[in-house]
Amino acid sequence: MDVSFAENERAWEDVGKVKEHLVTRGCMEKYEIWTRHGEQEVAGPEKEVPTEVEDMVYGVGCGEDKIDLEEMLRHAEPEVLIGSARGLNNFQTLQKAAKEVLYEESKGCDSEFSTLRPVLELMRLKVRYGWSDSSFDSLLELLKNMLPRPNSLPYNTYQAKKLICPLSLGVEKIHACVNHCILYRKEYTSLDECPTCGASRYKSNRNTCLEASNIFEGTKRKIPQRVMWYFPVKDRIKRICSNLRDADLMRWHQEGRKKDGMLHHPTDAHQWINFDAKYEEFAKDPRNIRFVLSTDGLNPFGDMSSSHNTTDLWKEGLKVWDEYLREYFTVKAIIFVIINDYPAMFSVSGQIKGKTGCVICLNGTYYRYLPGSNKFVYMQHRQFLRTDHKYRKMKSEFDGTEESDPPQKYTSGEKVCEMTEKIVCEFGKGTKKPSKGTKRKKPDKTKKPEDRKKPGDQLPPPFKKHSIFFKYLPYWKDLEVRHAIDVMHLEKNVFDNVIETLLDIP
């Protein structure tokens, strides 16, 4: 309906009048967001940006809120003071930029527009809309030429990042073995080759092994073959708690959510309730954090660093400043669940795929091997239905058999920990055995499918390693759901497998 005739805020008594307007004038074209019916406008999707850029502008305000530079610098100062002398010098430069005006006030510059404020605003826009560094360079160059001279606006992205670097949360780059055996840290820091597989720490090609890090001084450095980027979680917790809105939201699940016995939030789930009942000391403070570890694009060392950090946060905690309550408190944290797709879940948990591919049944998994496609399928999912369900007696619709078996019992975390605690695992890809020929053996499509395995067979534990989470996190075995499924990536994996099966792609 045309907005000029809609009068949405008016209460119409004659319904016929409304129908007449709809027939004669119709609806507005492209009126998809009902801004005149009480709904708020929804922002469009944002492009993904590098994490280090997000960290630099995190906590400086969002939306239409005004940036309080003095408050922001006050929160960042303690973190800088305990850092290096170079960081302190950069922070002093940042403080100077927060006081200096962008250009002379006599030429019309507002006294509130310091050098730092427009840089933060522009960097925030860069993050929000996914501008590339080259496009941001062009924008800064144009703005610098448009403003009265002299002005202190940075002339490229590098200078802008350098100015606000004291606000960044930092990143630690750790060299890793090219075969995923070790991290070059602690006792391995000074090594030049892996003690497990003997691979070189640095690239061996002469053209790529050395590069000029400073053209003027002519100094050179070696390039590592593999680098792990580690973002310290403690610094990010401090930054969250020092932000007024985030500090307030940390207690929302206890004070602001709806409590009617329905499942609206993870706090209503059995795992949350049971964990609070067993660990009452942790549950006393609603500001204690429950992390969800997402392994999208699995890093073989990601679970190591995560469990190591949260061990300290679980035992000792971290003293931080709560900006909302204006007090110091000791925050503790746990890894509450891991979200991943099936391939990543098997890698993180250490469970063996194939014949024991069910995360619930483990050794009791019903499977069928299809030699034509070299794949395992699991058809006995009807066992989880109630005993009188009609699907249990259907044959032709499923695998030609009736299902009479009861569902497999859930394997607790304590049982899994007991099954795997004696397993010895060496990390790394290892060395491959030399192949006897170049041709790939084709599957025998005439062979009949292997019958499903009966539960109760005496088999070794269906795991290849003892999960590091059991080793470092004492509460891990008490969690009912340790690994959750990433639905988005699972859909993609299912689609890929269906297409490969239909097209006979090996």
Summary of the structure (lengths in Angstrom):
residues: 506
radius of gyration: 29.8
end to end distance: 56.3
largest distance: 89.3
contacts: 1237
relative contact order: 0.08
helix: 40%
strand: 13%
